[in-house]
Amino acid sequence: MLAVRKARSKLRMGTICSPNPSGTKTSSEVCNADWMGSLPPHLHNVPLSNLAIPGSHDSFSYWVDEKSPVGPDQTPAIKRLARISLVKKLMKKWSVTQNLTFREQLEAGIRYFDLRVSSKPGDADQELYFIHGLFGIKVWDGLMEIDSFLKQHPREIVFLDFNHFYAMEEAHHKRLVLQIQEAFGSKLGSVCSVESMRLQTLWEKKCQVLIFYHCPFYKQYPFLWPGKKIPAPWANTTSVSKLTLFLETTLSERAPRGSFHVSQAILTPRVKTIARGLVGGLKNTLVHRNLPAILDWVKTQKPGAMGVNIITSDFVDLVDFATTVIELNDLLQEDRALAKC
């Protein structure tokens, strides 16, 4: 059975990443650009809530603008300190949680995106930006990058989880929803039972995008899923052992039906963590040395109604994160093979 898993893995990983907009290949190595479309037929009718799906934390934070004002998600004390240019440079080291762009994450196999949106207070044009301490790229630009990938990979499905909003009034929400509609159009999957969300069903409908909206505004649109349909418990710890215990506990409490589930396999710095590693930043202080241990936990998991579903990580490129999560779906194949014996 192990040999079969390795063979399937090589088959799934055997395509070169599609060209980027400049026409050059993003990598000379193989990637996971079409992993959903390459799953074996019997998994095409498994609910997406029962599959193992890799995701990224603060997915958009591969670039933040240290020249822009500090975001409204920060405290007044931080905003005052940030008037000093050096403070913003240090903030950037702790605000960035990914190295890869949206497209690069998609090519690597990431299918769930953790998104936080804000307006820039004082801006008259109501432009919207991704945000994590500092302002990131424009939301529209990010949506366009994702849609460009989806057009080239029609059997891949993405989860866009809009879970934090800052300095946003009704007009901003309407603008954001309009941008979502303009970007994805008929690719948007309407709200229905979670269990009916299966690859085969979505392929037949040509739907590729599930939007989750953690704001009552979702009630006005049939394609905005309520945030409660995708709970993402947060451990809020710097300890790997406490994190894995938390992940195990929340998985054991997972509802078997009616929602997706996000396991946030991330460590969160405390004030003293930042003070000790001020110059090193999040990646060098907390993530780099602990990510292998977190990945070891991922390798012990199994997808299914009471198992893992979506797993998120910081700096998804530092270890073989996406591939490790995707290959957990091979365990569902093994279960099927054993049942036939």
C-alpha positions in Angstrom: 0.0 0.0 0.0 2.9 2.4 0.7 4.2 1.8 -2.8 0.8 2.6 -4.2 0.7 5.9 -2.2 4.1 6.9 -3.5 3.1 6.2 -7.1 -0.1 8.2 -6.8 1.9 11.0 -5.2 4.3 11.1 -8.1 1.5 11.1 -10.6 -0.3 14.0 -8.8 3.0 16.0 -8.5 4.1 15.3 -12.0 3.0 18.5 -13.7 5.1 21.6 -14.0 3.7 24.8 -12.5 1.8 26.8 -15.1 3.5 29.9 -16.5 3.1 33.2 -14.6 1.7 36.2 -16.5 5.2 37.1 -17.9 5.2 33.8 -19.8 8.1 32.3 -17.8 7.8 29.3 -15.6 7.6 30.0 -11.9 9.7 27.0 -11.0 11.6 24.2 -12.7 10.3 21.8 -10.1 6.9 20.0 -10.0 4.0 21.5 -8.0 0.5 20.9 -6.7 -1.3 23.3 -9.2 -3.9 20.6 -10.1 -4.0 18.4 -7.1 -7.8 18.5 -6.6 -8.4 17.6 -10.2 -5.9 14.8 -9.9 -7.6 13.0 -6.9 -8.9 9.5 -7.7 -12.5 9.2 -8.9 -13.9 7.9 -5.6 -12.9 11.1 -3.8 -14.7 13.2 -6.3 -18.0 12.6 -4.3 -16.5 13.0 -0.8 -17.7 16.2 0.9 -15.0 18.8 0.9 -15.5 19.0 4.6 -14.0 15.5 4.8 -10.9 16.1 2.7 -7.6 17.4 3.9 -7.0 20.8 2.4 -3.9 23.0 2.9 -4.4 26.7 3.8 -2.3 29.7 4.7 -2.6 32.1 7.7 -2.8 35.8 6.9 -2.5 34.7 3.3 -2.0 38.1 1.8 0.8 39.3 4.1 3.7 38.4 1.7 3.9 42.1 1.1 3.0 45.0 3.4 3.6 48.7 2.9 5.8 50.2 5.6 5.3 53.6 4.0 1.6 53.6 4.6 -0.1 54.5 7.8 -0.4 51.8 10.5 -3.6 49.9 10.2 -6.8 50.5 12.2 -6.3 46.9 13.6 -3.5 48.3 15.9 -3.7 50.0 19.3 -3.3 53.7 19.7 0.0 53.1 21.5 1.4 51.3 18.5 0.1 54.0 16.1 2.0 56.6 18.1 5.2 54.6 18.1 4.9 54.0 14.4 5.6 57.6 13.7 9.2 56.6 14.1 10.3 55.0 10.7 12.4 52.3 12.4 9.3 51.0 14.3 7.5 50.4 11.0 10.5 48.4 9.7 10.3 46.2 12.8 6.5 45.9 12.5 7.0 44.6 9.0 9.1 41.7 10.3 6.3 40.7 12.5 3.4 41.5 10.1 4.6 39.3 7.3 3.6 35.7 7.7 4.0 34.4 4.1 6.8 34.5 1.5 4.7 33.4 -1.5 2.2 35.5 -3.5 -1.4 34.3 -4.0 -0.5 32.7 -7.3 2.6 31.0 -5.9 0.6 29.7 -2.9 -2.0 28.3 -5.4 0.7 26.7 -7.5 2.1 25.1 -4.3 -1.4 23.6 -3.5 -2.9 26.1 -1.0 -6.6 26.2 -1.4 -7.8 28.1 1.7 -7.0 31.8 2.2 -7.3 33.7 5.5 -8.3 37.3 4.5 -8.5 40.5 6.6 -9.7 43.7 4.9 -9.6 47.4 5.8 -10.2 50.8 4.2 -7.6 53.5 4.7 -9.2 56.0 7.1 -9.3 59.4 5.3 -9.2 57.9 1.8 -12.1 59.4 -0.3 -12.0 56.7 -2.9 -13.1 53.9 -0.5 -10.3 51.6 -1.8 -10.0 48.3 0.1 -6.7 46.7 1.2 -5.6 43.5 2.9 -4.2 44.2 6.3 -2.1 42.8 9.1 -0.7 45.6 11.2 0.4 47.4 8.0 -1.6 47.7 4.8 -1.0 45.1 2.1 -2.0 44.9 -1.5 -5.3 46.1 -2.8 -8.1 43.5 -2.4 -9.0 43.8 -6.1 -5.5 43.0 -7.2 -5.5 39.9 -5.0 -8.8 38.7 -6.3 -7.6 39.1 -9.9 -4.5 37.1 -9.2 -6.6 34.3 -7.8 -9.1 34.4 -10.7 -6.3 34.2 -13.2 -5.1 31.0 -11.7 -8.6 29.5 -11.6 -9.2 30.2 -15.2 -6.1 28.1 -16.0 -7.1 25.3 -13.5 -10.8 24.8 -13.9 -11.0 21.8 -11.5 -9.5 23.5 -8.5 -11.7 24.9 -5.7 -10.7 27.7 -3.3 -12.0 28.9 0.0 -11.8 32.6 0.6 -12.4 33.4 4.3 -13.0 37.1 4.9 -12.9 37.0 8.7 -11.7 40.4 9.9 -13.0 43.8 8.8 -11.6 47.2 9.9 -12.8 50.7 9.3 -15.5 49.4 7.1 -19.0 50.9 6.8 -21.9 49.6 4.7 -20.6 51.3 1.6 -17.2 49.5 2.0 -18.9 46.1 2.4 -21.0 46.8 -0.8 -17.8 47.7 -2.6 -16.1 44.5 -1.5 -19.0 42.3 -2.4 -19.2 43.9 -5.8 -15.5 43.3 -6.4 -16.0 39.6 -5.4 -18.9 39.4 -7.9 -16.9 41.1 -10.7 -13.8 39.0 -10.1 -15.4 35.5 -10.0 -18.9 35.8 -11.5 -20.4 32.4 -12.2 -17.5 30.7 -10.4 -19.1 31.6 -7.0 -20.7 28.7 -5.2 -24.1 29.5 -3.6 -24.8 28.7 0.0 -26.3 25.2 0.6 -25.6 22.2 2.8 -22.0 21.7 3.6 -22.2 18.0 2.8 -23.4 18.8 -0.8 -20.1 20.6 -1.5 -18.2 17.9 -3.4 -15.7 18.2 -6.2 -17.9 16.5 -8.8 -20.9 18.7 -7.9 -18.9 21.9 -8.1 -17.2 20.8 -11.4 -20.6 20.1 -12.9 -21.8 23.6 -11.9 -18.4 25.2 -12.9 -18.1 26.6 -9.4 -14.7 27.2 -8.1 -15.0 29.8 -5.3 -16.6 29.5 -1.8 -16.7 32.9 0.0 -17.1 33.0 3.8 -18.1 36.4 5.3 -17.8 37.0 9.0 -20.3 39.9 9.1 -24.1 40.0 9.1 -23.8 41.5 5.7 -23.6 38.0 4.3 -27.4 37.6 4.6 -28.0 39.9 1.7 -26.2 37.7 -0.9 -26.7 34.0 -1.8 -23.0 33.3 -2.4 -21.8 34.6 0.9 -21.4 31.8 3.4 -21.8 32.7 7.1 -18.6 32.6 9.1 -20.1 30.0 11.5 -19.9 27.5 8.7 -16.1 27.5 8.8 -14.9 27.7 12.5 -11.2 28.2 13.0 -10.3 27.8 16.7 -7.2 29.8 17.7 -4.7 28.4 20.2 -3.0 31.7 20.9 0.2 30.2 22.2 4.0 30.1 21.6 4.3 26.5 22.7 4.2 23.7 20.2 3.0 21.2 22.8 0.2 23.4 23.9 -0.7 24.1 20.2 -0.9 20.4 19.3 -3.0 19.6 22.4 -5.3 22.4 21.5 -5.6 21.2 17.9 -6.4 17.6 19.1 -9.0 18.9 21.6 -10.8 21.1 19.1 -10.8 18.3 16.5 -12.4 16.0 19.1 -15.1 18.6 19.6 -15.7 19.1 15.9 -19.3 18.8 14.7 -19.5 15.8 12.3 -21.9 17.6 10.0 -22.9 21.1 9.0 -19.6 23.0 8.8 -16.1 22.9 7.5 -13.2 23.0 10.1 -10.0 24.9 10.1 -7.1 23.7 12.3 -4.8 26.7 12.7 -1.4 25.1 13.1 0.2 28.4 14.0 2.1 29.9 16.9 1.2 33.4 18.1 3.9 35.7 19.5 3.4 37.4 22.8 4.7 40.8 23.7 7.8 39.3 25.4 8.4 37.1 22.3 8.5 40.1 20.1 10.7 42.0 22.6 13.2 39.2 22.7 13.3 38.7 18.9 12.6 42.2 17.8 15.0 42.4 14.9 14.7 38.7 13.9 10.9 38.9 13.2 8.3 36.2 13.2 9.9 33.9 10.8 13.3 33.7 12.4 12.2 34.0 16.0 9.2 31.7 16.2 8.3 29.9 13.0 11.4 28.6 11.4 12.6 26.5 14.3 9.1 25.2 15.3 7.5 24.4 11.9 9.1 21.0 11.5 7.6 19.9 14.8 4.2 21.2 13.8 4.5 19.4 10.5 5.2 16.2 12.4 1.8 16.6 14.1 0.2 17.1 10.6 1.7 13.8 9.4 -0.1 11.9 12.2 -3.6 13.2 11.2 -6.3 11.7 9.2 -9.1 13.4 7.2 -12.8 12.6 7.6 -16.0 13.7 9.3 -14.2 13.7 12.7 -10.7 14.3 11.4 -8.8 17.2 10.0 -10.2 19.2 7.2 -8.5 22.5 6.4 -5.0 23.0 8.0 -3.3 26.4 7.9 0.3 27.4 8.5 2.6 30.4 8.4 5.3 30.5 5.7 3.9 27.5 3.9 7.0 27.3 1.7 9.5 26.7 4.6 8.6 23.0 4.8 6.8 20.6 2.5 3.5 21.7 4.1 1.0 21.7 1.3 2.1 18.3 -0.1 2.1 16.8 3.4 -1.5 17.9 3.9 -2.7 16.8 0.4 -1.2 13.3 0.9 -3.3 12.8 4.0 -6.1 12.1 1.5 -4.4 8.9 0.5 -5.5 7.6 3.9 -9.1 7.8 2.6 -8.1 5.7 -0.4 -6.5 3.1 1.9 -9.7 2.9 4.0 -11.6 2.1 0.8 -9.1 -0.5 -0.2 -9.2 -2.2 3.2 -13.0 -2.2 3.2 -12.9 -4.3 0.0 -10.6 -6.9 1.5 
